[in-house]
C-alpha cells in the first residue's frame, strides 16, 4: 500500500512515492506502550522500489524537527526484527492482526455468556410474578424475594472465581478449569429449563429446580469467568514489537499451588507492621531466625498484586448499581406500558448500544486521543465510566418518580383495583428506560473493560488468574451490598433506593479520582 505515513508527534506526515510499501511491525499487548489500549501494530518502514533514489532525495532534503520520517528497509529480513525504543515511542500505533486461535477462545466466551444471559434474563420475572398477569411469571414470590434470589446467584457467580483461580493455577490449569466449569454451568441451565416447564411447575419442582440450577450456574459461571480472560490473553503471545506470530493454540500449564506461600507471606507482612518487606527472606532470617521458601521477587509480586487490587476496592459500588439491570430495572419496566414487548427484553437496549458504542470508542476515540497525545489512561477511563453510570442511576431515579406520578395506580403500580388484576400498568412508556441501558453500555466500555485489562496487565505472571478472580469478586461484594437494600426494593420506596444508589456511586466516583489519579501520573513518569 502507498500513501501518507501518519505522524503521532509532529504536525507533518511523509508521503511515500508511488509503488512504496508500508511495512507494519507488531506490538505486544495493551498497557505496555504509551497508554495504547489495544494490541497494536507500529507503522514503520517505507520500502521504496528505488531505494537509492529515495534515500538520495531524503539526504538532499533533511526532515524538520517536528516531523517523523520513515526510512527505507534494507531487505525483507528486517520484517522479523524487534522495533527499537524510539520507534515504539515515535511511530503511529495501529491495531494488530488477531490470531485465529484467539477468536476461537473469544467464541467460547461468547457462547458461555449466551447461556448465562439466556437463563438469567427471565429469572426476575419468573420468580417475582405469578401466572396470568400482564407481566410474565410463574412463582409469584414478589419483588424483594425475587431480587434476593437473583442477588444470591450474582454473589455466587462472582465469589466462586477465587477458589476456581486457585484450582486453575495450582492444579487443573486454565483450559481444563474452563472446560469443566462450562459443563457444570450447562447442567444448571438444563435443570432450570426442565423445571420451568408447565408440568414441572404443577408438580412443585420449580422452586427446588431454581435453587439447584442457581448453585450449579454460579459455580460454573464463576470458574469460567476467572479463567477465560487470562486464557484469551494467553493466545496472544507476542512480547516484543515484531511481525511474526505463532499459529499454535497456547495452553498454559498449571504452576505449583502458591496460595499457602501467599497466605503465609501475607501473615508475616501483617505481623511486621503491615509491611510486606518484613516477609522477605533476609528480614525473616534477621528478625526471627527462620528461613522461608520464597524469594524477594515473590514478595514483590504479592506487593504488585495488592497494589493492583487496591485500585479495584471501589468497584463493589459500581457493580451494586450496574447489577440493577438484572432485577430491579426489569421490575421497573414491568410497571410501565411495554407495547407487547416483554419487560425483561429491555436489556437488549444495553447490548445493542454496546455493539455500536464499543467499536467507536476502541477504534475511534482511543486512537484519536493517542494520535493527539492526549492522556486517557486507565484511572481516567474508569472515572469516566463511574460518572456515566452515576448519571444513569440519577436518570433511573427520575423515571421511577415519573412512574409514581402516573396513573392508574401511581405509587402502587399493578396493585390497585384499576390495574384489573395486575393487567394494567401505569401509563408511561417503557422506552424511557433506554437511556439507562445506553449509559450502562458506555460505563461498561469505559469502566469494566478497562478494569479487566488493568487487572490482567498489572498482575504478576504467576498471579494473573488470582488477581482476575479478585477483580470478579468485587461484583460479588456488590451483590452482597444489594441485599442490604431489600427493605427498599418494594413500592413506594424505589425512588429512595435509586437516589441512595446514585449518591453512593457519585461519592465513589470522587474517591476513585481523588485517591488513585496519582497512579496514572506515576505510570506516565515511568514511561518517560
Secondary structure as a PSIPRED ss2 file (coil, helix, strand):
# PSIPRED VFORMAT (PSIPRED V4.0)

   1 X C   1.000  0.000  0.000
   2 X C   1.000  0.000  0.000
   3 X C   1.000  0.000  0.000
   4 X E   0.000  0.000  1.000
   5 X E   0.000  0.000  1.000
   6 X C   1.000  0.000  0.000
   7 X E   0.000  0.000  1.000
   8 X C   1.000  0.000  0.000
   9 X C   1.000  0.000  0.000
  10 X C   1.000  0.000  0.000
  11 X C   1.000  0.000  0.000
  12 X C   1.000  0.000  0.000
  13 X C   1.000  0.000  0.000
  14 X E   0.000  0.000  1.000
  15 X E   0.000  0.000  1.000
  16 X C   1.000  0.000  0.000
  17 X C   1.000  0.000  0.000
  18 X C   1.000  0.000  0.000
  19 X C   1.000  0.000  0.000
  20 X C   1.000  0.000  0.000
  21 X E   0.000  0.000  1.000
  22 X E   0.000  0.000  1.000
  23 X E   0.000  0.000  1.000
  24 X E   0.000  0.000  1.000
  25 X E   0.000  0.000  1.000
  26 X E   0.000  0.000  1.000
  27 X C   1.000  0.000  0.000
  28 X C   1.000  0.000  0.000
  29 X C   1.000  0.000  0.000
  30 X C   1.000  0.000  0.000
  31 X C   1.000  0.000  0.000
  32 X C   1.000  0.000  0.000
  33 X C   1.000  0.000  0.000
  34 X C   1.000  0.000  0.000
  35 X C   1.000  0.000  0.000
  36 X C   1.000  0.000  0.000
  37 X C   1.000  0.000  0.000
  38 X C   1.000  0.000  0.000
  39 X C   1.000  0.000  0.000
  40 X E   0.000  0.000  1.000
  41 X E   0.000  0.000  1.000
  42 X E   0.000  0.000  1.000
  43 X E   0.000  0.000  1.000
  44 X E   0.000  0.000  1.000
  45 X E   0.000  0.000  1.000
  46 X E   0.000  0.000  1.000
  47 X E   0.000  0.000  1.000
  48 X C   1.000  0.000  0.000
  49 X C   1.000  0.000  0.000
  50 X C   1.000  0.000  0.000
  51 X H   0.000  1.000  0.000
  52 X H   0.000  1.000  0.000
  53 X H   0.000  1.000  0.000
  54 X H   0.000  1.000  0.000
  55 X H   0.000  1.000  0.000
  56 X H   0.000  1.000  0.000
  57 X H   0.000  1.000  0.000
  58 X H   0.000  1.000  0.000
  59 X H   0.000  1.000  0.000
  60 X H   0.000  1.000  0.000
  61 X C   1.000  0.000  0.000
  62 X C   1.000  0.000  0.000
  63 X C   1.000  0.000  0.000
  64 X C   1.000  0.000  0.000
  65 X C   1.000  0.000  0.000
  66 X C   1.000  0.000  0.000
  67 X C   1.000  0.000  0.000
  68 X C   1.000  0.000  0.000
  69 X C   1.000  0.000  0.000
  70 X C   1.000  0.000  0.000
  71 X C   1.000  0.000  0.000
  72 X C   1.000  0.000  0.000
  73 X C   1.000  0.000  0.000
  74 X C   1.000  0.000  0.000
  75 X C   1.000  0.000  0.000
  76 X H   0.000  1.000  0.000
  77 X H   0.000  1.000  0.000
  78 X H   0.000  1.000  0.000
  79 X H   0.000  1.000  0.000
  80 X H   0.000  1.000  0.000
  81 X C   1.000  0.000  0.000
  82 X C   1.000  0.000  0.000
  83 X C   1.000  0.000  0.000
  84 X C   1.000  0.000  0.000
  85 X H   0.000  1.000  0.000
  86 X H   0.000  1.000  0.000
  87 X H   0.000  1.000  0.000
  88 X H   0.000  1.000  0.000
  89 X H   0.000  1.000  0.000
  90 X H   0.000  1.000  0.000
  91 X E   0.000  0.000  1.000
  92 X C   1.000  0.000  0.000
  93 X E   0.000  0.000  1.000
  94 X E   0.000  0.000  1.000
  95 X E   0.000  0.000  1.000
  96 X C   1.000  0.000  0.000
  97 X C   1.000  0.000  0.000
  98 X C   1.000  0.000  0.000
  99 X C   1.000  0.000  0.000
 100 X H   0.000  1.000  0.000
 101 X H   0.000  1.000  0.000
 102 X H   0.000  1.000  0.000
 103 X H   0.000  1.000  0.000
 104 X H   0.000  1.000  0.000
 105 X H   0.000  1.000  0.000
 106 X H   0.000  1.000  0.000
 107 X H   0.000  1.000  0.000
 108 X H   0.000  1.000  0.000
 109 X H   0.000  1.000  0.000
 110 X H   0.000  1.000  0.000
 111 X H   0.000  1.000  0.000
 112 X H   0.000  1.000  0.000
 113 X H   0.000  1.000  0.000
 114 X H   0.000  1.000  0.000
 115 X H   0.000  1.000  0.000
 116 X H   0.000  1.000  0.000
 117 X H   0.000  1.000  0.000
 118 X H   0.000  1.000  0.000
 119 X H   0.000  1.000  0.000
 120 X H   0.000  1.000  0.000
 121 X C   1.000  0.000  0.000
 122 X C   1.000  0.000  0.000
 123 X H   0.000  1.000  0.000
 124 X H   0.000  1.000  0.000
 125 X H   0.000  1.000  0.000
 126 X H   0.000  1.000  0.000
 127 X H   0.000  1.000  0.000
 128 X H   0.000  1.000  0.000
 129 X C   1.000  0.000  0.000
 130 X E   0.000  0.000  1.000
 131 X C   1.000  0.000  0.000
 132 X C   1.000  0.000  0.000
 133 X C   1.000  0.000  0.000
 134 X C   1.000  0.000  0.000
 135 X C   1.000  0.000  0.000
 136 X C   1.000  0.000  0.000
 137 X C   1.000  0.000  0.000
 138 X E   0.000  0.000  1.000
 139 X E   0.000  0.000  1.000
 140 X C   1.000  0.000  0.000
 141 X C   1.000  0.000  0.000
 142 X H   0.000  1.000  0.000
 143 X H   0.000  1.000  0.000
 144 X H   0.000  1.000  0.000
 145 X H   0.000  1.000  0.000
 146 X H   0.000  1.000  0.000
 147 X H   0.000  1.000  0.000
 148 X H   0.000  1.000  0.000
 149 X H   0.000  1.000  0.000
 150 X H   0.000  1.000  0.000
 151 X H   0.000  1.000  0.000
 152 X H   0.000  1.000  0.000
 153 X H   0.000  1.000  0.000
 154 X H   0.000  1.000  0.000
 155 X H   0.000  1.000  0.000
 156 X H   0.000  1.000  0.000
 157 X H   0.000  1.000  0.000
 158 X H   0.000  1.000  0.000
 159 X H   0.000  1.000  0.000
 160 X H   0.000  1.000  0.000
 161 X H   0.000  1.000  0.000
 162 X H   0.000  1.000  0.000
 163 X H   0.000  1.000  0.000
 164 X H   0.000  1.000  0.000
 165 X H   0.000  1.000  0.000
 166 X H   0.000  1.000  0.000
 167 X H   0.000  1.000  0.000
 168 X H   0.000  1.000  0.000
 169 X H   0.000  1.000  0.000
 170 X H   0.000  1.000  0.000
 171 X H   0.000  1.000  0.000
 172 X H   0.000  1.000  0.000
 173 X C   1.000  0.000  0.000
 174 X H   0.000  1.000  0.000
 175 X H   0.000  1.000  0.000
 176 X H   0.000  1.000  0.000
 177 X H   0.000  1.000  0.000
 178 X H   0.000  1.000  0.000
 179 X H   0.000  1.000  0.000
 180 X H   0.000  1.000  0.000
 181 X H   0.000  1.000  0.000
 182 X H   0.000  1.000  0.000
 183 X H   0.000  1.000  0.000
 184 X H   0.000  1.000  0.000
 185 X H   0.000  1.000  0.000
 186 X H   0.000  1.000  0.000
 187 X H   0.000  1.000  0.000
 188 X H   0.000  1.000  0.000
 189 X H   0.000  1.000  0.000
 190 X H   0.000  1.000  0.000
 191 X H   0.000  1.000  0.000
 192 X H   0.000  1.000  0.000
 193 X H   0.000  1.000  0.000
 194 X H   0.000  1.000  0.000
 195 X H   0.000  1.000  0.000
 196 X C   1.000  0.000  0.000
 197 X C   1.000  0.000  0.000
 198 X H   0.000  1.000  0.000
 199 X H   0.000  1.000  0.000
 200 X H   0.000  1.000  0.000
 201 X H   0.000  1.000  0.000
 202 X H   0.000  1.000  0.000
 203 X C   1.000  0.000  0.000
 204 X C   1.000  0.000  0.000
 205 X C   1.000  0.000  0.000
 206 X H   0.000  1.000  0.000
 207 X H   0.000  1.000  0.000
 208 X H   0.000  1.000  0.000
 209 X H   0.000  1.000  0.000
 210 X H   0.000  1.000  0.000
 211 X H   0.000  1.000  0.000
 212 X H   0.000  1.000  0.000
 213 X H   0.000  1.000  0.000
 214 X H   0.000  1.000  0.000
 215 X H   0.000  1.000  0.000
 216 X H   0.000  1.000  0.000
 217 X H   0.000  1.000  0.000
 218 X H   0.000  1.000  0.000
 219 X H   0.000  1.000  0.000
 220 X H   0.000  1.000  0.000
 221 X H   0.000  1.000  0.000
 222 X H   0.000  1.000  0.000
 223 X H   0.000  1.000  0.000
 224 X H   0.000  1.000  0.000
 225 X H   0.000  1.000  0.000
 226 X H   0.000  1.000  0.000
 227 X H   0.000  1.000  0.000
 228 X H   0.000  1.000  0.000
 229 X H   0.000  1.000  0.000
 230 X H   0.000  1.000  0.000
 231 X H   0.000  1.000  0.000
 232 X H   0.000  1.000  0.000
 233 X H   0.000  1.000  0.000
 234 X H   0.000  1.000  0.000
 235 X C   1.000  0.000  0.000
 236 X C   1.000  0.000  0.000
 237 X C   1.000  0.000  0.000
 238 X C   1.000  0.000  0.000
 239 X C   1.000  0.000  0.000
 240 X C   1.000  0.000  0.000
 241 X C   1.000  0.000  0.000
 242 X C   1.000  0.000  0.000
 243 X C   1.000  0.000  0.000
 244 X C   1.000  0.000  0.000
 245 X C   1.000  0.000  0.000
 246 X C   1.000  0.000  0.000
 247 X C   1.000  0.000  0.000
 248 X C   1.000  0.000  0.000
 249 X C   1.000  0.000  0.000
 250 X C   1.000  0.000  0.000
 251 X C   1.000  0.000  0.000
 252 X C   1.000  0.000  0.000
 253 X C   1.000  0.000  0.000
 254 X C   1.000  0.000  0.000
 255 X C   1.000  0.000  0.000
 256 X C   1.000  0.000  0.000
 257 X C   1.000  0.000  0.000
 258 X C   1.000  0.000  0.000
 259 X H   0.000  1.000  0.000
 260 X H   0.000  1.000  0.000
 261 X H   0.000  1.000  0.000
 262 X H   0.000  1.000  0.000
 263 X H   0.000  1.000  0.000
 264 X H   0.000  1.000  0.000
 265 X H   0.000  1.000  0.000
 266 X H   0.000  1.000  0.000
 267 X H   0.000  1.000  0.000
 268 X H   0.000  1.000  0.000
 269 X H   0.000  1.000  0.000
 270 X H   0.000  1.000  0.000
 271 X H   0.000  1.000  0.000
 272 X C   1.000  0.000  0.000
 273 X C   1.000  0.000  0.000
 274 X C   1.000  0.000  0.000
 275 X C   1.000  0.000  0.000
 276 X H   0.000  1.000  0.000
 277 X H   0.000  1.000  0.000
 278 X H   0.000  1.000  0.000
 279 X H   0.000  1.000  0.000
 280 X C   1.000  0.000  0.000
 281 X H   0.000  1.000  0.000
 282 X H   0.000  1.000  0.000
 283 X H   0.000  1.000  0.000
 284 X H   0.000  1.000  0.000
 285 X H   0.000  1.000  0.000
 286 X H   0.000  1.000  0.000
 287 X H   0.000  1.000  0.000
 288 X H   0.000  1.000  0.000
 289 X C   1.000  0.000  0.000
 290 X C   1.000  0.000  0.000
 291 X C   1.000  0.000  0.000
 292 X C   1.000  0.000  0.000
 293 X C   1.000  0.000  0.000
 294 X C   1.000  0.000  0.000
 295 X C   1.000  0.000  0.000
 296 X H   0.000  1.000  0.000
 297 X H   0.000  1.000  0.000
 298 X H   0.000  1.000  0.000
 299 X H   0.000  1.000  0.000
 300 X H   0.000  1.000  0.000
 301 X H   0.000  1.000  0.000
 302 X H   0.000  1.000  0.000
 303 X H   0.000  1.000  0.000
 304 X H   0.000  1.000  0.000
 305 X H   0.000  1.000  0.000
 306 X H   0.000  1.000  0.000
 307 X H   0.000  1.000  0.000
 308 X H   0.000  1.000  0.000
 309 X H   0.000  1.000  0.000
 310 X H   0.000  1.000  0.000
 311 X H   0.000  1.000  0.000
 312 X C   1.000  0.000  0.000
 313 X C   1.000  0.000  0.000
 314 X C   1.000  0.000  0.000
 315 X H   0.000  1.000  0.000
 316 X H   0.000  1.000  0.000
 317 X H   0.000  1.000  0.000
 318 X H   0.000  1.000  0.000
 319 X H   0.000  1.000  0.000
 320 X H   0.000  1.000  0.000
 321 X H   0.000  1.000  0.000
 322 X H   0.000  1.000  0.000
 323 X H   0.000  1.000  0.000
 324 X H   0.000  1.000  0.000
 325 X H   0.000  1.000  0.000
 326 X H   0.000  1.000  0.000
 327 X C   1.000  0.000  0.000
 328 X H   0.000  1.000  0.000
 329 X H   0.000  1.000  0.000
 330 X H   0.000  1.000  0.000
 331 X H   0.000  1.000  0.000
 332 X H   0.000  1.000  0.000
 333 X H   0.000  1.000  0.000
 334 X H   0.000  1.000  0.000
 335 X C   1.000  0.000  0.000
 336 X C   1.000  0.000  0.000
 337 X E   0.000  0.000  1.000
 338 X C   1.000  0.000  0.000
 339 X C   1.000  0.000  0.000
 340 X C   1.000  0.000  0.000
 341 X C   1.000  0.000  0.000
 342 X C   1.000  0.000  0.000
 343 X H   0.000  1.000  0.000
 344 X H   0.000  1.000  0.000
 345 X H   0.000  1.000  0.000
 346 X C   1.000  0.000  0.000
 347 X C   1.000  0.000  0.000
 348 X H   0.000  1.000  0.000
 349 X H   0.000  1.000  0.000
 350 X H   0.000  1.000  0.000
 351 X H   0.000  1.000  0.000
 352 X H   0.000  1.000  0.000
 353 X H   0.000  1.000  0.000
 354 X H   0.000  1.000  0.000
 355 X H   0.000  1.000  0.000
 356 X H   0.000  1.000  0.000
 357 X H   0.000  1.000  0.000
 358 X H   0.000  1.000  0.000
 359 X H   0.000  1.000  0.000
 360 X H   0.000  1.000  0.000
 361 X H   0.000  1.000  0.000
 362 X H   0.000  1.000  0.000
 363 X H   0.000  1.000  0.000
 364 X H   0.000  1.000  0.000
 365 X H   0.000  1.000  0.000
 366 X H   0.000  1.000  0.000
 367 X H   0.000  1.000  0.000
 368 X H   0.000  1.000  0.000
 369 X H   0.000  1.000  0.000
 370 X H   0.000  1.000  0.000
 371 X H   0.000  1.000  0.000
 372 X C   1.000  0.000  0.000
 373 X C   1.000  0.000  0.000
 374 X C   1.000  0.000  0.000
 375 X C   1.000  0.000  0.000
 376 X C   1.000  0.000  0.000
 377 X C   1.000  0.000  0.000
 378 X H   0.000  1.000  0.000
 379 X H   0.000  1.000  0.000
 380 X H   0.000  1.000  0.000
 381 X H   0.000  1.000  0.000
 382 X H   0.000  1.000  0.000
 383 X H   0.000  1.000  0.000
 384 X H   0.000  1.000  0.000
 385 X H   0.000  1.000  0.000
 386 X H   0.000  1.000  0.000
 387 X H   0.000  1.000  0.000
 388 X H   0.000  1.000  0.000
 389 X H   0.000  1.000  0.000
 390 X H   0.000  1.000  0.000
 391 X H   0.000  1.000  0.000
 392 X H   0.000  1.000  0.000
 393 X H   0.000  1.000  0.000
 394 X H   0.000  1.000  0.000
 395 X H   0.000  1.000  0.000
 396 X H   0.000  1.000  0.000
 397 X H   0.000  1.000  0.000
 398 X H   0.000  1.000  0.000
 399 X H   0.000  1.000  0.000
 400 X H   0.000  1.000  0.000
 401 X H   0.000  1.000  0.000
 402 X H   0.000  1.000  0.000
 403 X H   0.000  1.000  0.000
 404 X H   0.000  1.000  0.000
 405 X C   1.000  0.000  0.000
 406 X C   1.000  0.000  0.000
 407 X C   1.000  0.000  0.000
 408 X C   1.000  0.000  0.000
 409 X C   1.000  0.000  0.000
 410 X C   1.000  0.000  0.000
 411 X C   1.000  0.000  0.000
 412 X C   1.000  0.000  0.000
 413 X C   1.000  0.000  0.000
 414 X C   1.000  0.000  0.000
 415 X C   1.000  0.000  0.000
 416 X C   1.000  0.000  0.000
 417 X H   0.000  1.000  0.000
 418 X H   0.000  1.000  0.000
 419 X H   0.000  1.000  0.000
 420 X C   1.000  0.000  0.000
 421 X C   1.000  0.000  0.000
 422 X C   1.000  0.000  0.000
 423 X C   1.000  0.000  0.000
 424 X C   1.000  0.000  0.000
 425 X C   1.000  0.000  0.000
 426 X C   1.000  0.000  0.000
 427 X C   1.000  0.000  0.000
 428 X C   1.000  0.000  0.000
 429 X E   0.000  0.000  1.000
 430 X H   0.000  1.000  0.000
 431 X H   0.000  1.000  0.000
 432 X H   0.000  1.000  0.000
 433 X H   0.000  1.000  0.000
 434 X H   0.000  1.000  0.000
 435 X H   0.000  1.000  0.000
 436 X H   0.000  1.000  0.000
 437 X H   0.000  1.000  0.000
 438 X H   0.000  1.000  0.000
 439 X H   0.000  1.000  0.000
 440 X H   0.000  1.000  0.000
 441 X H   0.000  1.000  0.000
 442 X H   0.000  1.000  0.000
 443 X H   0.000  1.000  0.000
 444 X H   0.000  1.000  0.000
 445 X H   0.000  1.000  0.000
 446 X H   0.000  1.000  0.000
 447 X H   0.000  1.000  0.000
 448 X H   0.000  1.000  0.000
 449 X H   0.000  1.000  0.000
 450 X H   0.000  1.000  0.000
 451 X H   0.000  1.000  0.000
 452 X H   0.000  1.000  0.000
 453 X H   0.000  1.000  0.000
 454 X H   0.000  1.000  0.000
 455 X H   0.000  1.000  0.000
 456 X H   0.000  1.000  0.000
 457 X H   0.000  1.000  0.000
 458 X C   1.000  0.000  0.000
 459 X C   1.000  0.000  0.000
 460 X C   1.000  0.000  0.000
 461 X H   0.000  1.000  0.000
 462 X H   0.000  1.000  0.000
 463 X H   0.000  1.000  0.000
 464 X H   0.000  1.000  0.000
 465 X H   0.000  1.000  0.000
 466 X H   0.000  1.000  0.000
 467 X H   0.000  1.000  0.000
 468 X H   0.000  1.000  0.000
 469 X H   0.000  1.000  0.000
 470 X H   0.000  1.000  0.000
 471 X H   0.000  1.000  0.000
 472 X H   0.000  1.000  0.000
 473 X H   0.000  1.000  0.000
 474 X H   0.000  1.000  0.000
 475 X H   0.000  1.000  0.000
 476 X H   0.000  1.000  0.000
 477 X H   0.000  1.000  0.000
 478 X H   0.000  1.000  0.000
 479 X H   0.000  1.000  0.000
 480 X H   0.000  1.000  0.000
 481 X H   0.000  1.000  0.000
 482 X H   0.000  1.000  0.000
 483 X H   0.000  1.000  0.000
 484 X C   1.000  0.000  0.000
 485 X C   1.000  0.000  0.000
 486 X H   0.000  1.000  0.000
 487 X H   0.000  1.000  0.000
 488 X H   0.000  1.000  0.000
 489 X C   1.000  0.000  0.000
 490 X C   1.000  0.000  0.000
 491 X C   1.000  0.000  0.000
 492 X C   1.000  0.000  0.000
 493 X C   1.000  0.000  0.000
 494 X H   0.000  1.000  0.000
 495 X H   0.000  1.000  0.000
 496 X H   0.000  1.000  0.000
 497 X H   0.000  1.000  0.000
 498 X H   0.000  1.000  0.000
 499 X H   0.000  1.000  0.000
 500 X H   0.000  1.000  0.000
 501 X H   0.000  1.000  0.000
 502 X H   0.000  1.000  0.000
 503 X H   0.000  1.000  0.000
 504 X H   0.000  1.000  0.000
 505 X H   0.000  1.000  0.000
 506 X H   0.000  1.000  0.000
 507 X H   0.000  1.000  0.000
 508 X H   0.000  1.000  0.000
 509 X H   0.000  1.000  0.000
 510 X H   0.000  1.000  0.000
 511 X H   0.000  1.000  0.000
 512 X H   0.000  1.000  0.000
 513 X H   0.000  1.000  0.000
 514 X H   0.000  1.000  0.000
 515 X H   0.000  1.000  0.000
 516 X H   0.000  1.000  0.000
 517 X H   0.000  1.000  0.000
 518 X H   0.000  1.000  0.000
 519 X H   0.000  1.000  0.000
 520 X H   0.000  1.000  0.000
 521 X H   0.000  1.000  0.000
 522 X H   0.000  1.000  0.000
 523 X H   0.000  1.000  0.000
 524 X H   0.000  1.000  0.000
 525 X H   0.000  1.000  0.000
 526 X H   0.000  1.000  0.000
 527 X H   0.000  1.000  0.000
 528 X C   1.000  0.000  0.000
